[in-house]
């Protein structure tokens, strides 16, 4: 989950695995695989960095498999 800010200044969390597309028109619009759209204040670059940070944190928490 990544934290985002809507145009109404309300923060919310979005499951980043559901993001299908990010558009700039000039607002940032996130489209999900469930056909929902979210207009947010964050730039695509900030959103992508948040996704990468989330996935890094998640992957680092997975214990190493014993061979």
C-alpha positions as CSV (number, residue, x, y, z in Angstrom):
1,X,0.0,0.0,0.0
2,X,1.2,3.5,-0.8
3,X,0.0,6.8,0.7
4,X,-1.5,9.3,-1.7
5,X,-3.2,12.7,-1.4
6,X,-6.4,13.5,-3.3
7,X,-7.2,16.9,-4.6
8,X,-9.3,17.5,-1.5
9,X,-6.1,17.2,0.6
10,X,-7.4,13.9,2.1
11,X,-4.8,11.2,2.4
12,X,-5.6,7.6,1.5
13,X,-3.7,4.3,0.9
14,X,-3.9,2.5,-2.4
15,X,-2.8,-1.1,-3.2
16,X,0.0,-0.5,-5.6
17,X,-0.4,-3.9,-7.1
18,X,-3.7,-2.7,-8.6
19,X,-2.2,0.3,-10.5
20,X,-2.5,-0.2,-14.3
21,X,-1.7,3.3,-15.6
22,X,-0.6,6.7,-14.4
23,X,-1.5,9.7,-16.5
24,X,-0.7,13.4,-16.3
25,X,-3.4,15.7,-17.7
26,X,-2.1,18.1,-15.9
27,X,-3.4,16.4,-12.8
28,X,-2.1,13.0,-12.0
29,X,-4.7,10.3,-12.7
30,X,-4.2,6.7,-11.5
31,X,-6.2,4.0,-13.2
32,X,-6.5,0.6,-11.5
33,X,-7.2,-2.9,-12.8
34,X,-10.7,-2.6,-11.3
35,X,-11.5,0.3,-13.6
36,X,-11.4,2.9,-10.8
37,X,-9.6,6.2,-11.3
38,X,-8.0,8.4,-8.6
39,X,-6.9,12.0,-9.1
40,X,-4.0,12.7,-6.8
41,X,-1.5,15.6,-6.0
42,X,1.6,13.4,-6.3
43,X,3.6,13.4,-9.5
44,X,4.1,10.1,-11.4
45,X,7.8,10.2,-10.3
46,X,6.8,10.4,-6.6
47,X,4.3,7.6,-7.0
48,X,6.8,5.4,-8.8
49,X,9.4,6.0,-6.0
50,X,6.7,5.2,-3.4
51,X,6.0,1.9,-5.2
52,X,9.7,1.0,-5.4
53,X,10.2,1.9,-1.7
54,X,7.2,-0.2,-0.7
55,X,8.3,-3.2,-2.8
56,X,11.9,-3.0,-1.5
57,X,10.6,-2.9,2.1
58,X,8.3,-5.9,1.4
59,X,10.9,-7.9,-0.4
60,X,13.5,-7.3,2.4
61,X,11.1,-8.7,5.0
62,X,10.8,-12.1,3.3
63,X,13.1,-14.6,5.0
64,X,15.8,-16.3,3.0
65,X,15.0,-19.8,1.9
66,X,17.2,-22.5,3.2
67,X,18.7,-24.6,0.5
